[in-house]
Structure formats: C-alpha cells, structure tokens
C-alpha cells in the first residue's frame, strides 16, 4: 500500500500495534507492578488493614475511569496527539509524586491523579485504532494490541518483586513507572501521526457534547456491550485487588505470587493471540459468546471447589487461568462490537466506554475485594455472579440470540 494511503502515515503496521499496546500497558503497569509492594507500602505508611490497602488500587482505577469521559470531547476537538502528550506528561509527574509521598493520604491523592492522567492513554489507544480500521480488521488490531498489552501482567509483578528483592524501597517502583511514561511520551512525540481528520473535528459545546453522548448512550450495541465489558472487567479487578492477600493469607505463599500471577496473566495474552488469528474468520460474536459461557462454567466449578474445601494454590491457578483465557476472548471483542456503530463519534464513544467500564468495574472489584474473609469463596462467588449478569446483558442486547452475525447499524455524527 502506498505510504499516502496508510491509515497511520509514517508508521508501519507493526509499530502502530506496538505503540497502541504501549499506551494500554501504561495503565496495566500502573496497577500490576506495585502489587507485591502493597504490604511494604502499608507498613511504611502505617496502614494496618489489608482491605484498606486495596484503596491504593481502587482510587487509581476510579480516577482512570472517571477522567476518560472528559478526554473524549478534548481529543475530538484538538486532536489525538496533543492531548495524549499532555496526559502522559501528567502521568510522569504524578508517578514521581507517589514516589515522594510521606503519608497514606498523599499516596491516595497522587494515585488518583495518576489514574486521571493515565486515562488519556486508554482513550487515545482505542480511538486511533477506530480512526484507522473498522469491523473485523479493527478487532484484529485490538486483539494484537491486547496480546502485547496483556503480556505486561505476566512480568509486571516480577518487576516490582525484583525491585524489592534488591533492597530498594517501594518508591522506586513508581520512579520506574515515571521512566516508562517518559519513554512512551517521547515515542508519541516523535512517531505518532495525527489520526483525526480535520473535517471530523468537533467544537466543544454543552449542546454538542450532550448530542454526541445522547447518540452514543441510545445505541443499543454500544450500551449493551459496554455494560457487558464492565461486568467481566469487575470480576478481573476483584481478583487483582484481592490477589496479594490471597497468596499471603490463604495459601501462605507470597513468594509464589509473581509466578502464579504471571501464569494467569499469560492465559489472557494467549487468548488474545488466538482471537487475533480467528476473529476475521469466525466473527466477534461467536468467539466472545462462547468464551462467556466458558467463563461462567469455569467460575461455577471454581466456586464449588472453594465451597467444598478442596482449594489449593494449584487448583486456584488452573481454574483462574481458564477464566482469564475466556476473559481474553471476550474483552477485545466486546469493545470492538461496541465501537463498530459509532465510528464518527469514536473519541467520545471510546471515552464514555472506558469511563463506564472502568468505574463500574472498579466498584464491582472493590465490593468483591472488601468481602475478602481469609478464603477464596468471596472471589469465586464474585466471578460467578459477574459472569451470569454479563450473560443476561448480552442476551438482552442481542434480543435473546447468541453467535449470530448481524449487519451493524451506524450512528452518525450529525
């Protein structure tokens, strides 16, 4: 294809996918790298409750989710690149602020602002993919990006653990996050072209924003699959916020935490690779709907094992990996289906989806995490409930049908 016709001029396909994955990884690193350090952070700052320490993760996720709805109109008006550069600069500064914080309250404030800054990476990542691709090719790009991005949790806790094992404090983890954010900022500044066409720029006004979000929130596919994504994402966050306590308090094996967590995360990356290979041939609905049924079955089996007292660290790892493999097949396809009919409102639609998915997911995850009682029963119950609820949402959205291939209506910008 001639360079002038490239959907992202000046960047090869591989580099484009890698940059999208790096933008997504900004958030994953912000959560997963610090998980092994939660106990040390709590000790340093005088936090006595493990459930209270979960707030360091939850406040970040709430900031990350809530801010996305603000970035949507901004990137639709000023373009993707300048807003992204400003947000990444904020991420670097907030990471350093956490590293220098002297109290738990300051850590929470800086983490919330770090999440607000990181939100731009998620919104722009999804938006530039939708700017450049549509339909199943879009789902393939998202899956490839997710494959790289979801490999981050495989090694992120090990990075945090390695920093602690060298004798450095937890503060150096956040210095490392600042360094990563700076590298991504420079990559964007030097290599990313502007993907928003001049004739698609939309002025910022209350009426225009209200009309845009009105069209988005009344789009059946967008709303239904955004709610579905929030449901399964909430289950994942329940695992993330509880994971350090599970390995410390339930299995008494904190040193195995990075290894088992890596194995579980690797199953999500593997699912994204499988999805990227199959989605253009089998379709987004066939793969994601089948994965949803597999997720529910795995969650129910896991809950049964926990209830009967037969849970071990290895049964936990295997069943958790099965659920996360299904999650990997669902999340990218749910996002792609939701974004398909709202191409001309991609920035606002991606922002609204990210905001709702993350905030609702954080609330669900926090509810699951706060019910931690020294066993894995609340966690497995949370997965089962979120899976069944997500199935109900998909059935309502698809009017009772699964696995079909409908013609997707398009929501216009005007």
Protein Blocks (a to p, Z undefined) as FASTA:
>chain_A
ZZklpcbghiafklmmmmmmmmmmmmmmmmmmmmmmmmmmmmmnopabfklmmmmmmmmm
mmmmmmmmmmmmmmmmnojklmmmmmmmmmmmmmmmmmmpcbfklmmmmmmmmmmmmmmm
mmmmmmmmmmmpgcjllmmmmmmmmmmmmmmmmmmmmmmmmmmmnopafklmmmmmmmmm
mmmmmmmmmmmccfbdfklpccddfklmmmmmmmmmmmmklmmmmmmmmmmmmmmmmmmm
mmmmmmmmmnopaklmmmmmmmmmmmmmmmmmmmmmmmmmnopklmmmmmmmmmmmmmmm
mmmmmmnopacfklmmmmmmmmmmmmmmmmmmmmmmmmmmmmmmmmmmmmmmmmmmmmmm
mmmmmmmmmmpgoiaklmmmmmmmmmmmmmmmmmmmnnopahiacddddddfZZ
